[in-house]
């Protein structure tokens, strides 16, 4: 249950928060969002998420009436008043209310919303001391198109929603999504990595996946461990014989992939090592020890 939310500069009970049915975010998906992990009452990697959001705002020509510092403080206040020190923060921006039609002219007042929800389960199987494990199915319906919009978290996530529905219908946790050429782009909720001969691989961003913040963080963590990382174009069948595979995402960090399209995948100790490095980074940044 979400207690209070941040709506256009005010903290109000979630039950009282209202957005117009003529808001372009509702009507057309005309907006952006970022999802962040909160630990120790602080948003993790706030500056990186704000930078990506700012690039999207500039591309969509949306006005930002709040500074990064203002919203970060608001996020921490949201954690305090809701009593949630560990959870998921969602910052969403829409173009706001405007005249009917596709033209954005006349929509001059964007809608800004932040919500914070507690984790339904601890991140990455923290109780067991190892990353959570998911099974994947390759989406047969969705094909991503590389381009400028693929580099932003736009409010229209219908391809990801439909891919996740395919996963649920298949009885697994997540879907692998390819581009129009049939090459692996990403999972519906994060970026994909795999391990061969002690090396780490991931699809190039040009394949159509989101340039994830967790993705770049994992690349940096791997480098600090002396693990080479390469960008390689692959198809789903190429991943079946790999030595290990995982998904990176900002909320849970590292999720180990143990199955793909009905084939059981091997587990590799590097996945757990990178998860441990991620969790240590979260703890250090949000506890102020960096």
N, C-alpha and C positions, 0 to 999 in steps of 0.2 A: 504494500500500500504506500503510495507516494503522498507525503504530507503537504509540504509547501513547495511552490514552484516560483521561478523568477520569470516575470512577464513584463517586458518593456520597462524595466527599471524598478519594478515593485515585487516584493515577496508577498504572495497571497496563497491561501489554501488551494490545493489542486482542484477541489470540488467547485471552487468559485471561478477558476480560470476559464476565460472564454476568448475564442478567436472567431472573427466574422466568417460566415459561410461564403462570403465574397472575397476572402483572402486568397491571393493567387497561389499560395502554397497549397491550399486545399483544392483549388480549382484546376491548377495546371502542374503542380509540383515545381513551381517557380521559386526555388530557394536552395539552401545549402544546409549541411549539418556536420557536426563533428561529435564523435563519441570517445570519451576519455575514461581512463581508470582513475578512481579516487582511492587513495591509501593514506592512512593516518590523517584523514580529514583534508587532504590536499590533492589537487588534480595533478596527475603524473604527465610529464612532458607537455605542459600547457603551452609553452612558447612555440613548440613545433606545430601543434594543432592550430594555434592562432595564426601562425604564418601561412599554413595551407588555406585556412578559411579566408584570410585576407586576400590571397591571390584569387580565390574564387569570387569574393565580393567585387574585386576590381574587374574581373572578367565579365561578371553579370551586371556590373555598374550598380551595385547596391551600396547604400550609405551605411556607415557604421557610426551611430551616435555614442557608442561606448568605446572606451579605450581597453586595451588588453589588460591593463592593471585593474581597471574598474571591474571587469567581468571576472577576472581571477579572484578578486576579493569577494565578489558576489558568489562565486562557486564555493569558496571556503565557508561563507556565511550560510549557504544552503546546506552544507554538510553539518554545520553546527546546529541550526534550528530544526533540522530533520533528525538529528541524532544518528547520522549515518557516516561512519568514518571509513568504511570499506564499501565501495559500490561502483556504479556506472553513471557517469555524468553525460548528459546529451545536451549539446548547444545547437539550437536550430534557428535559422534565419529565413524568413520568406520575404517576398517583395511587398507584401501587405495588400491592402484593399485598393482596387483600381477599377476603371471602367471595364465592362464586359468585352471579351475579345483577346486575341493573342498579344496585341501590342502592349508593351509595358508602360506606355505613356500614361501619365496621370496617377500612377502608383508611386507616391512620394514618401510613404512612411512605412518602412520595413517593420515586420513583426519579429521580435527577439524573445526566445524562450529558452530557459534552462531547466532541466528536470534531473533529479538524482534518485536512483533506486538502489537499494541494497542488493548484493549478489544473492541470487536464489541458491547458489552453491558456491563454496569457496573456489577461487580461481585456481585452475590447473591442478586440481586434485591435491591441494596444499596439505590436506590431512595425511595423505599417504606419502608425501615427500617426493612426488613425481608428477609429470604433466598429465593432464586429462588425455583420454584417448577417444578419437572419433573414427567412424567409418564414412567413406565417401562413395558417391555414385556420380558418374559423369552425366551432366545435363544433356539431354537429347533435344531439348526445345530451344534453349537459349544460346545465341552466338553473339559475343560482344564485338563491337566495332571500335577499333582504336581511334583516338582523336582527343581533342581538347577536353570534352566533357568527361572522358574516362579518367582524367587526372584529378577530378573534383568529386567530393561527396555531395552530389546533387540530391534534392528532396525526392526526385523520382527514382525509386529503387525497384521498379517493377521487374526488371530482368533478374535481380537477385532474389526477390520474393518468389518468383515462379521457379527458379532453380532450387531454392530451399524447399518449396512444396514438392518438387520431384524427389528430393532426398527423403522427406518425411513419408511420402507414399511408398518409397523403397525400403522404409524401416531403418534408415541410417541417419546420422546426425548432420551431414553437410554434403554440399554438391560441388563438384569440380566443374568449372565453366571454361569453355574454349572460345576462341575468336572465330570469325567467319571462314578462316582458312583451316579450322579444325585443330589449331595449336592451343595448348594449355595457356590460359591467361591468368586465372586466379581461382580461389574458392569463392563462394557467394559472400562470405564474411571476412575474408582475409587473403593474404598472399601465400603462395605455395613454395616450399623448399624440399629438396631431396638430397640424399647422401649417396655418393659412389666413391669407393676407394679412399675414404677419409676426406673427400672434398665435398663442399657444399655447392648446390646449384639452385637456381631460381629462374623463372621465365623473364625475359627482358620486358621492360615496361611497354615497349613498342608492340608487344603481343596483345595489349588491350587491358591489362590489369591496372588497378589503382596503385600509384606510387605510395604505398603504405608507410606510415611513420614507424610502425613496428618492424616492417620489412627492412628499412634502412638501419634501425637499431640493431636488429639481428645480424646484419652484415658487419656492423661495427664490432659487435660482441665476438663474432666468429674471428674477425681479424685479430682482436686482442688475444684470442686463444691460439693464434697461429694457423687457423684453418682457412685455406684458400676458398674464395667464393667466385663463381662464374655464372654469367647469364647465358642460358642455353634454350633454344626453341625445341619443344618436344610435343608429342601427342600423348594422349592418355595411356595407350598401351606401352609406351616407352617407360612408364613409371612402375609397371608391375614388378620388374626384377630388381628395383633399387634396394639399397641396404637399409634405408630409413627414409621417412617422409614426415613432414609436419607443416602446420599452418601457423602463420604469425598474424596476430591481431592485437589491437591496442588494449582491449579489455582483459583478455586472458593470457596475452603474451605468446606462449607456445602451446599448441595442441598437437599431440602426436597422432599421426594417421596410421591406423592398424589394418585398414581394409579399403580396397578400391574396386568397385564394380564386381563385388563378390569374391575377389581374390584377397587372401590374407597377406598383409605386408610384414616385412621384418622390422624389428625395432633396433635402433642403433644408440649406443651410449652418448653420442654427441648431442642427440635431441635433449636428453635429460640435462646434460651439461649446459647447454644453451638456455634451457628453462631456468636452471639454478642461477645462471648469470643474470637473466632477465629479472628474476625475483629479487636478487641482491641489488640491482640497479633501482628498482621500484622503491625498496626499503631505504636505500641511501638518499635518493632524491627527496622523498616525501618526509623523511625524518630530519632533513636539514644537515646531513652528515657529508654531503659532497663538497 
